[in-house]
Amino acid sequence: MQRSRRGGINRFVKRFMMTILAVMFMAAGVAGFFMFTMSGNEWLEQLLSYGNELSFRAEGLDLRFEQWTDSLETRFEQMIPETVRPFFD
């Protein structure tokens, strides 16, 4: 039995692609390892601090919005005449 040239080329291409895929997975693993070492932890801590800062700002905006809606509510309550107010309670 003779092997065709085309079969040899196909096997070479498959091996080459598998090698490239294996190297890519190894590189991803090494990158993940380095990401969670000291420099990676510093980067994650910095990201966490930015997230906390954004969370505090969002809470501040929520508090301001709540105060604004409360002030609007009191203004509308003041606009209602005294004779009609018991119907709104």
Sequence and secondary structure as in RCSB ss.txt:
>XXXX:A:sequence
MQRSRRGGINRFVKRFMMTILAVMFMAAGVAGFFMFTMSGNEWLEQLLSYGNELSFRAEGLDLRFEQWTDSLETR
FEQMIPETVRPFFD
>XXXX:A:secstr
    HHHHHHHHHHHHHHHHHHHHHHHHHHHHHHHTSHHHHHHHHHHHHHHHHHHHHHHHHHHHHHHHHHHHHHH
HHHHS TTTGGGG 
